[in-house]
Amino acid sequence: MYILITAIGAAILGSVVSIALSQYIAKKKATDAQMLADRIVSESRKEAESIKKESRIQAKDELYALKQQQDREYKELEKDCRQKEHNLKKQEERLQEKEERLEQKLEKVSLKESETNQFEKKLIQQEKKVEKLEEDLEVKIQEQDAVLASISGFTQEEAKDQILKEIENRTRHEAAKMIRTIETEAKETATRKAKEILALAVQRYAGEFVGEQTVTAVALPSEEMKGRIIGREGRNIRALEAATGVDFIIDDTPETVVLSAYNPLRREVAKQALERLIHDGRIHPARIEDVVHKVEEELDIKLREVGEQATFDVGVHGIHPEIAKLLGQLQYRTSFSQNVLQHSLEVAFLCGIMAAELGLDEKKAKRAGLLHDIGKAVDHEVEGPHALIGADIAKKYGETKDIINAIGSHHEDVPQDTIYAHLVQAADSLSGARPGARKELLENYVKRLENLEGIATSFEGVTKAYAIQAGREIRVLVDAEFISDEQTHVICKDIAKQIEENLTYPGQIKVTLLREKRATEFAK
């Protein structure tokens, strides 16, 4: 108990001592802070007084400098005023001199005015004399006209018409000569250069040509396979035709099934599907649908690869994948039995060669040539000319205006705005005009030749016309009694223009006009 009391006392004593010590420390800190604050205030007052003195000195200096500046400005202003006053005096002197000169000029003008009045009076008198002379001359002219009319037997209007007709005939004759000379020179130069470029293009390009038909034959391993393809009650062949859209013709031809369809893509799907079914051996409707679907997916990938390979072969990059797929579809399209993809590649190479010879952008020309028939990939699905369809596709997938115009105008469906459009048109005609490149029905061929000869014989003075070289040239014979040598050139040009406007044909048609004068006599 004593220990507890002692501990409590010691604790209380410690607390009292601690409180006293804390109060002492706090009082000491307060005293020190007061002294520090007094010192800071004293220093601040001294610093403020110093700043105040400096400010006063600086203000006096600025005031003195401002006063000096004002004195200088006042002196300059006074000097300017004196200068302006001096200038005004000079201007006043010049104005006085001008006023004196104007007075002198006015005097001269008044003198000239009086002289002009006198001259006008003389002119009036001269005009009266001239009018009288003109009246006398008109009377004499009428008398002379009457005399000439009585001598020649023509009135004045008839004589004028006769002279104008003669002048017109001479002018036409001279114009025809000039046109013939100018066009001959221009054609010689242009033809020579064009032949050089086209010959070089044809020589540097050697493309392959594969003819396509509307039917495909699939070989069978045996005659028994025909029965399996037909199936029970014909269910297999009906499933094949429904899934592919192709007619399967099974006849007496040994070990062969004929696939008939206008769409080459469908024929290709049907051919590959049938070959896989034959190789697999399992032929039933469910299996047929699976195989056809799988072949379609694989062919879709193959088409894209074929299109990309075509762009790689030509050296054209950055073509949209959908356009590449459409290019692949052109492998299974034909035009006049000419493979459209091979034709497009050929046009691209020809465009590139001609562009290089002419100093143009070779890659742009190749791009336009490669894509010019892209519309044929979908023209059986979209209405309109394939050139305009192709232009819309190219515009949709971000091709440039030059490429779009070249595609849309290569059959002149729209105006040709760039040189690349003319290159594509020339290369397209050159590719289609190669011997054996395209085929034509006999009936259409004969009709085209008849129309060609009919256009030539419709012109006045033409006696006969013969289409030769499979319609690539027409020989026209004219009557030498009615057609002169100069007129032959004009008629030949008109016939060529009429053919361009009314006929559709691949390549170009040469018009040759012949005029022959024969004299026959008999010696007895």
Sequence and secondary structure as in RCSB ss.txt:
>XXXX:A:sequence
MYILITAIGAAILGSVVSIALSQYIAKKKATDAQMLADRIVSESRKEAESIKKESRIQAKDELYALKQQQDREYK
ELEKDCRQKEHNLKKQEERLQEKEERLEQKLEKVSLKESETNQFEKKLIQQEKKVEKLEEDLEVKIQEQDAVLAS
ISGFTQEEAKDQILKEIENRTRHEAAKMIRTIETEAKETATRKAKEILALAVQRYAGEFVGEQTVTAVALPSEEM
KGRIIGREGRNIRALEAATGVDFIIDDTPETVVLSAYNPLRREVAKQALERLIHDGRIHPARIEDVVHKVEEELD
IKLREVGEQATFDVGVHGIHPEIAKLLGQLQYRTSFSQNVLQHSLEVAFLCGIMAAELGLDEKKAKRAGLLHDIG
KAVDHEVEGPHALIGADIAKKYGETKDIINAIGSHHEDVPQDTIYAHLVQAADSLSGARPGARKELLENYVKRLE
NLEGIATSFEGVTKAYAIQAGREIRVLVDAEFISDEQTHVICKDIAKQIEENLTYPGQIKVTLLREKRATEFAK
>XXXX:A:secstr
 HHHHHHHHHHHHHHHHHHHHHHHHHHHHHHHHHHHHHHHHHHHHHHHHHHHHHHHHHHHHHHHHHHHHHHHHHH
HHHHHHHHHHHHHHHHHHHHHHHHHHHHHHHHHHHHHHHHHHHHHHHHHHHHHHHHHHHHHHHHHHHHHHHHHHH
HHS  HHHHHHHHHHHHHHHHHHHHHHHHHHHHHHHHHHHHHHHHHHHHHHHHH      B  SEEEEE S THH
HHHHH GGGHHHHHHHHHH  EEE  SSTTEEEEE S HHHHHHHHHHHHHHHHH   SHHHHHHHHHHHHHHHH
HHHHHHHHHHHHHHT     HHHHHHHHHGGG EETTEEHHHHHHHHHHHHHHHHHHHTS HHHHHHHHHHTTGG
GGTTTTS S HHHHHHHHHHHTT  HHHHHHHHTTTTSS   SHHHHHHHHHHHHHHHSTTS    HHHHHHHHH
HHHHHHHTSTTEEEEEEETTTTEEEEEE TTT  HHHHHHHHHHHHHHHHHH   SS  EEEEEE         
